[in-house]
Amino acid sequence: MFMQLGAKLPLYAFKRVNKIVGEKGLIALDYIEPSIAFLDSLLLGEWEDRMQRGLFRYDVTACETKMMIFQVIPGEYGFIAQLNEGRHLKKRPTKFRVDKVLQPFDGNKFNFTKVGQEEVLFQFEASDEDNETQFFPNAPIDVENSPSVVAINVSPIEYGHVLLIPWILECLPQRIDKVSFLLALYMAAEAGNPYFRLGYNSLGAFATINHLHFQEIMHDPQVAADGFTYEGDALRGWLENGRETSPMTNLRLDHLHLTPNHALRLAIQDWLCKV
């Protein structure tokens, strides 16, 4: 079970920034360079650790059709069509009727408070009064304030696929609102990578658990010579256009070889030892 007496989890406290209302009234966030390697060292590193520990029902890294049957659909938005063969047989089953988009939370059915703590990667909260990015490797879980947490999707559709679960102990139904969406935007901002994807699916769009959550993935993550993680297709397109510079730093790359980001365990262990 997720909650045990005296339980502790890593805590990533992000720096809050002022809201900016831009065109069409949308919320935008000023990008601030994270002082901690949130995406590579923490999120993907912890995900890799869980994969090595055998906690996934579906091994997305061994799915051959994922790479063979993949297409960016032509059009303005660049939607992606991808087949993950056999994943539907290994997902947690849907335990409610998908006849209404909005349904009340039902604690008798499976929800994220019933997952094992080993599936939860870390807590994700706004920083305290000094409003600086901080990381605590072993922080107590504040039950009274119901932490927001990041957990693995045990049947991932892509490498690094995780779930952001806002205020997990409040047991909110799968219904997006402005406050939870802003929290998800903060997580995307902390990742600081344009190929880190934020998603949400409602009960009518095949969400299998009626407990508020967002989907977060890196599509085809590849490491370039600059040490940053990029989406493979986007980076290959960048290089094929004759560019030999880093998309992040604009400095010339030492080489143009790409490496799949599937070997971060030593990096996360080394980084945690320095925190």
C-alpha positions as CSV (number, residue, x, y, z in Angstrom):
1,M,0.0,0.0,0.0
2,F,1.1,3.6,-0.7
3,M,0.7,4.9,2.8
4,Q,2.5,3.2,5.7
5,L,3.1,4.7,9.1
6,G,6.4,6.7,9.0
7,A,6.7,6.3,5.3
8,K,9.3,8.5,3.5
9,L,9.9,9.3,-0.2
10,P,12.2,11.6,-2.1
11,L,10.8,15.1,-2.3
12,Y,11.4,17.5,-5.2
13,A,10.3,21.1,-4.3
14,F,10.0,23.3,-7.3
15,K,10.4,27.0,-7.5
16,R,7.1,28.8,-8.1
17,V,7.0,31.6,-10.7
18,N,4.5,34.3,-11.4
19,K,1.6,33.5,-13.6
20,I,1.5,35.3,-17.0
21,V,-1.7,35.6,-18.9
22,G,-0.8,35.6,-22.5
23,E,-2.7,35.5,-25.8
24,K,-6.2,33.9,-25.6
25,G,-6.0,34.1,-21.8
26,L,-3.8,31.0,-21.5
27,I,-1.5,30.5,-18.5
28,A,2.2,30.6,-19.4
29,L,5.2,30.1,-17.2
30,D,8.6,31.8,-17.5
31,Y,11.2,29.1,-18.0
32,I,13.8,28.9,-15.2
33,E,16.8,26.7,-15.6
34,P,16.4,23.9,-12.9
35,S,19.3,23.8,-10.4
36,I,18.8,20.0,-10.1
37,A,18.9,17.7,-13.1
38,F,15.2,16.9,-12.8
39,L,14.6,15.1,-16.0
40,D,17.7,13.0,-16.6
41,S,19.0,12.3,-13.1
42,L,15.7,12.2,-11.1
43,L,12.7,11.2,-13.2
44,L,14.3,9.0,-15.8
45,G,16.8,7.7,-13.4
46,E,14.2,6.6,-10.9
47,W,12.1,5.1,-13.7
48,E,15.1,3.1,-14.9
49,D,15.6,1.8,-11.3
50,R,12.0,0.5,-11.2
51,M,12.5,-1.2,-14.6
52,Q,15.6,-2.9,-13.3
53,R,13.6,-4.1,-10.3
54,G,11.0,-5.7,-12.5
55,L,8.0,-3.6,-11.4
56,F,6.5,-3.2,-14.8
57,R,3.7,-5.4,-16.2
58,Y,4.6,-4.4,-19.7
59,D,8.2,-4.1,-21.1
60,V,8.0,-1.2,-23.5
61,T,11.7,-1.5,-24.2
62,A,11.2,-4.9,-25.8
63,C,8.2,-4.0,-27.9
64,E,9.4,-4.3,-31.6
65,T,6.1,-3.0,-33.1
66,K,6.4,0.3,-31.1
67,M,9.4,1.2,-33.4
68,M,8.0,-0.4,-36.6
69,I,4.5,1.0,-36.5
70,F,5.0,4.6,-35.7
71,Q,3.8,7.6,-37.6
72,V,3.5,11.3,-37.2
73,I,0.1,12.2,-38.6
74,P,0.4,15.1,-41.2
75,G,-1.2,18.3,-40.0
76,E,-0.8,21.3,-37.8
77,Y,-0.6,19.5,-34.5
78,G,1.8,16.6,-35.2
79,F,-0.2,13.9,-33.6
80,I,1.6,10.6,-33.1
81,A,0.1,7.2,-34.0
82,Q,1.9,4.3,-32.3
83,L,1.1,0.6,-31.8
84,N,2.2,-1.0,-28.5
85,E,1.4,-4.6,-29.3
86,G,0.1,-6.7,-26.4
87,R,-0.1,-3.8,-23.9
88,H,-3.9,-4.0,-23.6
89,L,-3.5,-7.5,-22.1
90,K,-1.2,-6.4,-19.3
91,K,-2.9,-3.1,-18.2
92,R,-4.7,-2.8,-14.9
93,P,-8.3,-3.6,-15.8
94,T,-11.0,-0.9,-15.9
95,K,-13.3,-1.3,-12.9
96,F,-16.1,1.2,-13.9
97,R,-18.5,1.6,-16.7
98,V,-17.3,4.1,-19.3
99,D,-20.7,5.6,-19.8
100,K,-20.0,9.0,-18.3
101,V,-17.0,11.3,-18.6
102,L,-17.5,12.6,-15.0
103,Q,-18.0,10.1,-12.2
104,P,-17.5,10.4,-8.5
105,F,-14.5,8.8,-6.9
106,D,-15.1,5.3,-5.6
107,G,-12.7,4.1,-2.9
108,N,-13.8,0.5,-3.2
109,K,-12.4,0.4,-6.7
110,F,-8.7,0.4,-7.6
111,N,-7.1,3.8,-7.2
112,F,-3.6,5.1,-6.6
113,T,-3.7,4.9,-2.8
114,K,-3.7,1.1,-3.3
115,V,-0.4,0.9,-5.3
116,G,2.8,-0.3,-3.6
117,Q,5.1,2.4,-2.4
118,E,7.8,1.0,-4.6
119,E,5.8,2.3,-7.6
120,V,6.0,5.9,-6.4
121,L,9.1,7.7,-7.5
122,F,9.0,11.0,-5.5
123,Q,6.9,13.7,-4.1
124,F,6.4,16.9,-6.2
125,E,5.6,20.0,-4.3
126,A,6.0,23.8,-4.4
127,S,9.0,25.0,-2.5
128,D,8.6,26.7,0.9
129,E,9.0,30.3,1.9
130,D,12.5,30.8,0.4
131,N,11.0,29.6,-2.9
132,E,14.1,27.9,-4.2
133,T,14.3,24.5,-5.9
134,Q,15.3,21.8,-3.4
135,F,15.7,18.1,-3.3
136,F,15.3,15.9,-0.2
137,P,16.3,12.2,-0.8
138,N,14.3,10.9,2.1
139,A,11.4,13.2,3.2
140,P,8.5,12.2,5.4
141,I,5.1,12.0,3.7
142,D,2.9,14.9,4.9
143,V,-0.4,13.0,5.2
144,E,-2.4,16.1,6.5
145,N,-1.5,18.1,3.4
146,S,-1.9,15.2,0.9
147,P,1.2,15.3,-1.3
148,S,1.3,15.3,-5.0
149,V,3.4,12.4,-6.2
150,V,5.0,11.0,-9.4
151,A,4.6,7.2,-10.0
152,I,5.4,4.8,-12.7
153,N,2.8,3.7,-15.2
154,V,3.2,-0.1,-14.8
155,S,2.1,-0.6,-18.4
156,P,4.0,2.3,-20.1
157,I,3.5,3.3,-23.7
158,E,7.0,4.8,-23.9
159,Y,10.3,4.9,-22.1
160,G,10.1,7.1,-19.0
161,H,6.2,7.0,-18.9
162,V,5.1,8.3,-15.5
163,L,2.0,9.6,-13.8
164,L,1.6,12.8,-11.9
165,I,-1.0,12.3,-9.2
166,P,-2.1,15.7,-7.7
167,W,-2.8,15.5,-3.9
168,I,-3.1,11.8,-4.0
169,L,-4.8,11.4,-0.6
170,E,-7.7,13.7,-1.5
171,C,-8.9,11.0,-3.8
172,L,-10.1,13.4,-6.6
173,P,-11.9,11.9,-9.6
174,Q,-10.4,12.1,-13.1
175,R,-11.6,15.6,-13.8
176,I,-9.1,18.2,-14.9
177,D,-9.2,21.7,-13.5
178,K,-7.1,24.9,-13.5
179,V,-5.2,24.2,-10.3
180,S,-4.2,20.6,-11.2
181,F,-3.4,21.6,-14.8
182,L,-1.1,24.3,-13.4
183,L,0.7,21.7,-11.3
184,A,1.3,19.6,-14.4
185,L,2.6,22.6,-16.3
186,Y,5.1,23.2,-13.4
187,M,6.3,19.6,-13.9
188,A,6.8,20.2,-17.6
189,A,8.7,23.4,-16.9
190,E,11.0,21.6,-14.5
191,A,11.8,19.0,-17.1
192,G,13.0,21.9,-19.3
193,N,12.9,19.8,-22.5
194,P,10.6,20.4,-25.4
195,Y,10.4,16.7,-26.1
196,F,9.0,15.9,-22.7
197,R,5.3,15.4,-23.3
198,L,2.4,16.2,-20.9
199,G,-0.9,14.3,-21.4
200,Y,-4.3,13.9,-19.9
201,N,-7.1,11.4,-20.8
202,S,-10.6,11.5,-19.4
203,L,-12.8,8.6,-18.5
204,G,-14.3,8.8,-22.0
205,A,-10.8,8.7,-23.5
206,F,-9.8,5.3,-22.1
207,A,-8.5,6.4,-18.7
208,T,-8.7,3.2,-16.7
209,I,-8.5,4.6,-13.2
210,N,-11.0,7.2,-11.9
211,H,-8.4,9.0,-9.7
212,L,-7.0,12.3,-10.9
213,H,-3.7,11.9,-12.8
214,F,-1.7,13.2,-15.8
215,Q,0.5,11.3,-18.2
216,E,4.1,12.3,-18.7
217,I,6.4,10.7,-21.3
218,M,9.6,11.2,-23.3
219,H,9.1,9.9,-26.8
220,D,12.1,7.9,-28.1
221,P,14.6,9.5,-25.7
222,Q,18.1,9.8,-27.1
223,V,21.2,11.3,-25.6
224,A,23.3,13.6,-27.8
225,A,26.9,14.6,-27.4
226,D,25.9,17.6,-25.3
227,G,24.6,15.2,-22.6
228,F,21.0,16.4,-23.0
229,T,18.0,14.0,-23.6
230,Y,16.0,14.7,-26.8
231,E,13.1,13.1,-28.6
232,G,14.8,10.8,-31.2
233,D,12.8,11.8,-34.3
234,A,13.1,15.5,-33.6
235,L,16.8,15.4,-33.0
236,R,17.5,13.3,-36.1
237,G,15.5,15.9,-38.1
238,W,17.6,18.6,-36.6
239,L,20.8,16.9,-37.6
240,E,19.6,15.9,-41.0
241,N,19.0,19.5,-41.9
242,G,22.7,20.1,-41.7
243,R,23.0,21.4,-38.2
244,E,25.9,20.2,-36.0
245,T,25.1,22.2,-32.9
246,S,23.2,21.5,-29.7
247,P,19.5,22.5,-29.7
248,M,19.9,23.4,-26.0
249,T,23.2,25.3,-25.9
250,N,23.7,26.1,-29.6
251,L,27.3,24.9,-29.2
252,R,29.0,22.6,-31.8
253,L,28.5,18.9,-30.9
254,D,31.6,16.8,-30.5
255,H,30.0,14.1,-32.6
256,L,26.6,13.3,-34.1
257,H,26.0,9.9,-32.6
258,L,22.9,9.3,-30.6
259,T,22.6,6.9,-27.6
260,P,19.3,5.5,-26.3
261,N,18.7,6.8,-22.8
262,H,18.4,3.4,-21.1
263,A,21.4,3.4,-18.8
264,L,20.9,6.0,-16.0
265,R,21.2,4.0,-12.9
266,L,24.8,4.9,-12.2
267,A,24.1,8.5,-12.9
268,I,21.2,8.7,-10.4
269,Q,23.2,6.9,-7.7
270,D,26.2,9.2,-8.3
271,W,24.0,12.3,-8.2
272,L,22.2,11.3,-5.1
273,C,25.5,10.7,-3.3
274,K,26.4,14.4,-4.0
275,V,23.1,15.9,-2.7
